[in-house]
Amino acid sequence: MKKLLPLLILAILVSSCQDNSNKSTEQHSEPQTVPEKIAMANGLQEFDSIKKLHFTFNVKVNDSLRSSRKWEWNTETDKIRMTDKDTTLTYQKTDTIAKEDENIDQRFINDTYWLLFPFQLEWSDADFSEVKTAKAPISGKEMQMLTVSYPSEGGYTPGDSYDIYFDDDYMIQEWVYKAAGGGREMATTWEDYQDYKGVKIAKSHKSADGSFELYFSDISVE
């Protein structure tokens, strides 16, 4: 996947990777691997029936709203529209992104990565560790933990990785983003899950001290 813009947004960026966010059209049999089980538990199969997805991506730091972007994604045609303040941009998502569309594509990839990360376990080109039991970084509870790593080349943020902590229902409860090369790390919750025609979305992600919150509003599907 891809990334965002200046330093303020970079501080909240958690995108990485190669993006294959086009919907899966395969008929899924009983999930076998842990990544597939997580994706299916969050409604990957149901996502195939969605034609349009609307949502607003918001970032709050110390009770100050730092970013808010509205998105409309036609998942059948991959035509995407973003409204940010007084600016509205549209583009057609393809395997090769035109230079003039990279700015909006970076934001779209970042925002949908937070929104639909469980599906990226099936959609994107990632490597997975063995599952182990570990203490989650924020709650301190013992959960199952899986590390998701992306290749060192390609995408907007190559080499990034994520430690994801999930429960027995294969729903992510917390994660830790780790920048490539042992750089910045950030842990947030996955909470306030809601169901949208079978697609389960965590609407809120908070830091341990609550000073950072990334949340979604105005979510609707057609």
N, C-alpha and C positions, 0 to 999 in steps of 0.2 A: 504494500500500500504506500501511501504517500503522506505528505506533510503540510504544514501550514505556513504562516508568514512570520512577522518579526519576533523580537525577543520575548515580548510579553506572552505571545501565544506559544512560542517555543517552550516556555516554562511549563506549559500545560500539555504540550504535545506528547502523545503516546503512540503515534502511528509508527509503523515501520513497514517494511516488507513489500513483497510482491502482492499486488491486489488482483484477485479474481473474483470481484464482488458480483459478477453476473450470477443470476440465480442458477442453482443446480437444477437440472432437468431430469436427473436420474431418479428412478423409483428406488427408494431405499428399502433394503431388506432389514432384518433385525440387526441393530448396530452391534459391532463386534469390538472395536477399539474404544479406549476411553475418550479420545477426542471426538469420535463419532457419537458416542453416547451423550457427551456434553452438548454437541450441536443439536442432536435429535431431541434431547430433553427441553431445549429452548425453542423448539418448533421449526427446525430446518425444513421438514417436509411440508409443513403448513405455509411456510414462506413462499413456496413455489406457486401458490394460488393467489398471491397478492399482486395486484396490478399497479397500484400506486402507494407510496409511503410518504407521509408528511410528518415533519418533526421540527422542533426548534432546539438547537444546541446552545446551552448556557454555561458560562463559567463565572463563579463568584469567588472572590478572594477577600477575606476579612469583611464580609457583608457588602462588598462593592462589586456590582456586576461589571465584569471586565469584557465579556464577549457574549453576543447573542446573535445567532444566525438561523434563519428559517430556510428549510429545504423542502423541495418537492421532487421526488424520484419516481419517474415512470419506469418500473422494473421490467416492463415488456420491451420498451424501445431504448432504455438507458438514456433517455433525455432527462437532464437534471437542471433544476432552477434553484438559485440561492438568492435570498434577500438579506442583506447586511446593512443595517441602518437605512439609508436612502438609496442604496445601490442594489439593483437586481441584475444578475448575470445568469446566462444559460449556456449549456454546452452538451455535446453528445459524447458520452463516454465510450471510447473504443480502445482496442489494444494499443494503439499508438496515439498518444495525446499530443495535439498541436501545441507549439510553444506558447501561443497566446492563451491557451486554456489551462496551462499548468497551475496558475495561481488558484483558480477555483477548484481544480482537481485535487490539489494538495489539501484544501480545506474539507472537501467532500470525503476524501479518504480518511482524514483524521477523525471527522465527526461520526462517520458511519462505523469506524473501527471501534469507538467507544460504544456506540449503539448496538452493534451486532457482532461483537467480538466472538461469541461462541460459534457463530457460523464460519468465521475465518479459520477455525480449526479444520474445516473441510474445504473451504474455498481457496486458501492461500498456500504457498509453498513453504511450509514450516517443518522443523524437526522437533521431536518430542522426547522428553526424558522418560525414564521409568517412573511410575507413580509411587510415591512414598507418603508416609504419615509425617506431618510436621505442624508446628504451632503457627497459626496465622499471625501475621505481623501486627494487626490492630486489635483484634479481640483476644488474642492469646489462646484461642481454642485449638484443639487438635483437629486437623482436617486432612483430607487427601490433597496432595500437592503435585502439580505437573508443571514442568518448565517447557515453555514454547519458545523456540529459537528460530531466527530468520537468517538467511544466507548473508554472507559478508559483502556480497555484491548485488546490485540491482535494487530497485525501489527507491523511495525517498530517504529512508533511514535504515540502511542495511546494517545487519549485525545486532539489532536490538533483540531483547528477550523479555519474557514475562513469566513470573512464577504465579500460577493461578491456584487458588485454594477453593475447594468445592466440597459440598456435602454428599451424603449418600444418594441423593436424588440427582446428582450431577449438575447442580446449579452452583455457579460461581458465587462465592461470598466475599472474597477479597482477592486482590492481586498486587503484585509488585512489578512495576516497569523498570527495566534496567537498560540504560543506554549502552550502545556498543563501546567496547574498550574499557569497561569498568568505570564509566562516567556516572552521570546522575541517576539516582533511583527515586522512585515515588511509589508509595503504597496508598491505596484507596479501597474503600468498601465497594461492594455491589449490593445495593439494597433498593427497596420500594419496587419490587417486581410487579408488573402488571401484564395481563394477557390481552393481546390484540389479535383476535381471530386465530388463536392457537400459537401465536408468536409471543414468547415471554421476553420482556425487556426490563432490565434494571434501570429505573429512571434516575437514580441518584448514586453518586460516587463521592465519598468524603474522605479527607485526610484524617489521621488519628486525632489531631487537635481541633478539627472542625473548621480550621481557617480557610480551607480550600474545599469547594464543592463544584463538581461538574454535574449538571442535571439536564434532563430533557423535559420539554413541555410541548403542548399542542400536538401530541402524537395521534395520528389517525391512519388507517389503512383502508384501501378500497379493493 
